[in-house]
Amino acid sequence: MTILDQYFELSDRASGDQAAIGELVDLFAEQAEVQPAGARKVVGKEAIEKLYRQFFQSYSGMQRVWTTRKTENGLEAIWAIAGKRDSGELFAMQGRHIAEVDTQGKIYALEVHVSKTN
């Protein structure tokens, strides 16, 4: 199992499990960068934790399927997700995550790309 697989497993738990958010953030290097789809890049674990706490407060009951492969610079996952917004509206989307991993096995750069939303 890759660190990106761990990231997705924890993401599925995080909307209903505060401890999973902490475990998710621990997958990142101290000065990691996350580039969310359609939003500004965040840098550092504190900013990453804030980003994910806000995200998981807005969505619940998410289920994701994904496949991960190694790339020249790290890992890439192609995914699809379905869930419920805090408004009660259902949603589905698909996309990919591109992760670069440091020598300690932590994510130091993560790009999120959304290719289709319903």
TORKOL-4160 file (C-alpha; in steps of 0.2 Angstrom, whole numbers, padded with zeros to 4 digits, m for minus):
118
<pt num="1" X="0000" Y="0000" Z="0000"/>
<pt num="2" X="0007" Y="0017" Z="m0005"/>
<pt num="3" X="0006" Y="0033" Z="0005"/>
<pt num="4" X="m0007" Y="0039" Z="m0007"/>
<pt num="5" X="m0018" Y="0024" Z="m0004"/>
<pt num="6" X="m0017" Y="0028" Z="0015"/>
<pt num="7" X="m0022" Y="0046" Z="0011"/>
<pt num="8" X="m0038" Y="0040" Z="0002"/>
<pt num="9" X="m0042" Y="0027" Z="0015"/>
<pt num="10" X="m0041" Y="0041" Z="0029"/>
<pt num="11" X="m0050" Y="0053" Z="0018"/>
<pt num="12" X="m0065" Y="0041" Z="0017"/>
<pt num="13" X="m0065" Y="0040" Z="0036"/>
<pt num="14" X="m0061" Y="0059" Z="0040"/>
<pt num="15" X="m0079" Y="0066" Z="0037"/>
<pt num="16" X="m0085" Y="0056" Z="0052"/>
<pt num="17" X="m0069" Y="0053" Z="0062"/>
<pt num="18" X="m0059" Y="0068" Z="0069"/>
<pt num="19" X="m0044" Y="0056" Z="0073"/>
<pt num="20" X="m0043" Y="0051" Z="0054"/>
<pt num="21" X="m0040" Y="0070" Z="0050"/>
<pt num="22" X="m0025" Y="0070" Z="0061"/>
<pt num="23" X="m0018" Y="0054" Z="0054"/>
<pt num="24" X="m0021" Y="0061" Z="0036"/>
<pt num="25" X="m0011" Y="0077" Z="0040"/>
<pt num="26" X="0003" Y="0066" Z="0047"/>
<pt num="27" X="0006" Y="0059" Z="0030"/>
<pt num="28" X="0013" Y="0076" Z="0025"/>
<pt num="29" X="0030" Y="0083" Z="0027"/>
<pt num="30" X="0032" Y="0098" Z="0038"/>
<pt num="31" X="0033" Y="0111" Z="0024"/>
<pt num="32" X="0022" Y="0101" Z="0011"/>
<pt num="33" X="0012" Y="0110" Z="m0002"/>
<pt num="34" X="m0006" Y="0105" Z="m0007"/>
<pt num="35" X="m0014" Y="0113" Z="m0023"/>
<pt num="36" X="m0032" Y="0110" Z="m0022"/>
<pt num="37" X="m0042" Y="0110" Z="m0038"/>
<pt num="38" X="m0049" Y="0128" Z="m0041"/>
<pt num="39" X="m0041" Y="0135" Z="m0025"/>
<pt num="40" X="m0025" Y="0143" Z="m0019"/>
<pt num="41" X="m0010" Y="0132" Z="m0014"/>
<pt num="42" X="m0008" Y="0130" Z="0005"/>
<pt num="43" X="0009" Y="0127" Z="0012"/>
<pt num="44" X="0014" Y="0119" Z="0029"/>
<pt num="45" X="0005" Y="0106" Z="0040"/>
<pt num="46" X="m0005" Y="0119" Z="0050"/>
<pt num="47" X="m0012" Y="0126" Z="0034"/>
<pt num="48" X="m0015" Y="0108" Z="0027"/>
<pt num="49" X="m0024" Y="0103" Z="0043"/>
<pt num="50" X="m0035" Y="0119" Z="0042"/>
<pt num="51" X="m0039" Y="0115" Z="0023"/>
<pt num="52" X="m0044" Y="0097" Z="0027"/>
<pt num="53" X="m0055" Y="0101" Z="0042"/>
<pt num="54" X="m0065" Y="0114" Z="0032"/>
<pt num="55" X="m0067" Y="0102" Z="0018"/>
<pt num="56" X="m0073" Y="0087" Z="0029"/>
<pt num="57" X="m0085" Y="0099" Z="0038"/>
<pt num="58" X="m0093" Y="0103" Z="0021"/>
<pt num="59" X="m0095" Y="0085" Z="0015"/>
<pt num="60" X="m0101" Y="0069" Z="0023"/>
<pt num="61" X="m0103" Y="0051" Z="0019"/>
<pt num="62" X="m0090" Y="0051" Z="0005"/>
<pt num="63" X="m0085" Y="0035" Z="m0004"/>
<pt num="64" X="m0071" Y="0034" Z="m0016"/>
<pt num="65" X="m0064" Y="0022" Z="m0027"/>
<pt num="66" X="m0046" Y="0024" Z="m0034"/>
<pt num="67" X="m0031" Y="0016" Z="m0043"/>
<pt num="68" X="m0013" Y="0021" Z="m0039"/>
<pt num="69" X="0002" Y="0020" Z="m0049"/>
<pt num="70" X="0020" Y="0025" Z="m0047"/>
<pt num="71" X="0027" Y="0039" Z="m0058"/>
<pt num="72" X="0044" Y="0046" Z="m0062"/>
<pt num="73" X="0042" Y="0059" Z="m0048"/>
<pt num="74" X="0031" Y="0050" Z="m0036"/>
<pt num="75" X="0013" Y="0043" Z="m0037"/>
<pt num="76" X="m0003" Y="0047" Z="m0046"/>
<pt num="77" X="m0021" Y="0041" Z="m0042"/>
<pt num="78" X="m0036" Y="0041" Z="m0053"/>
<pt num="79" X="m0052" Y="0042" Z="m0043"/>
<pt num="80" X="m0070" Y="0044" Z="m0042"/>
<pt num="81" X="m0081" Y="0050" Z="m0027"/>
<pt num="82" X="m0099" Y="0051" Z="m0022"/>
<pt num="83" X="m0105" Y="0060" Z="m0006"/>
<pt num="84" X="m0117" Y="0072" Z="0002"/>
<pt num="85" X="m0114" Y="0091" Z="0004"/>
<pt num="86" X="m0118" Y="0099" Z="0021"/>
<pt num="87" X="m0134" Y="0106" Z="0012"/>
<pt num="88" X="m0140" Y="0088" Z="0009"/>
<pt num="89" X="m0137" Y="0089" Z="m0009"/>
<pt num="90" X="m0128" Y="0073" Z="m0017"/>
<pt num="91" X="m0113" Y="0075" Z="m0028"/>
<pt num="92" X="m0101" Y="0064" Z="m0038"/>
<pt num="93" X="m0085" Y="0069" Z="m0046"/>
<pt num="94" X="m0069" Y="0061" Z="m0053"/>
<pt num="95" X="m0051" Y="0067" Z="m0055"/>
<pt num="96" X="m0033" Y="0063" Z="m0051"/>
<pt num="97" X="m0021" Y="0067" Z="m0037"/>
<pt num="98" X="m0002" Y="0069" Z="m0041"/>
<pt num="99" X="0009" Y="0067" Z="m0026"/>
<pt num="100" X="0028" Y="0069" Z="m0024"/>
<pt num="101" X="0035" Y="0059" Z="m0009"/>
<pt num="102" X="0051" Y="0064" Z="0001"/>
<pt num="103" X="0065" Y="0052" Z="0007"/>
<pt num="104" X="0056" Y="0049" Z="0023"/>
<pt num="105" X="0040" Y="0043" Z="0014"/>
<pt num="106" X="0030" Y="0059" Z="0017"/>
<pt num="107" X="0020" Y="0068" Z="0004"/>
<pt num="108" X="0029" Y="0085" Z="0001"/>
<pt num="109" X="0018" Y="0090" Z="m0014"/>
<pt num="110" X="0001" Y="0086" Z="m0019"/>
<pt num="111" X="m0010" Y="0092" Z="m0034"/>
<pt num="112" X="m0028" Y="0089" Z="m0035"/>
<pt num="113" X="m0036" Y="0089" Z="m0052"/>
<pt num="114" X="m0055" Y="0087" Z="m0054"/>
<pt num="115" X="m0060" Y="0082" Z="m0072"/>
<pt num="116" X="m0079" Y="0079" Z="m0070"/>
<pt num="117" X="m0092" Y="0085" Z="m0057"/>
<pt num="118" X="m0111" Y="0081" Z="m0056"/>
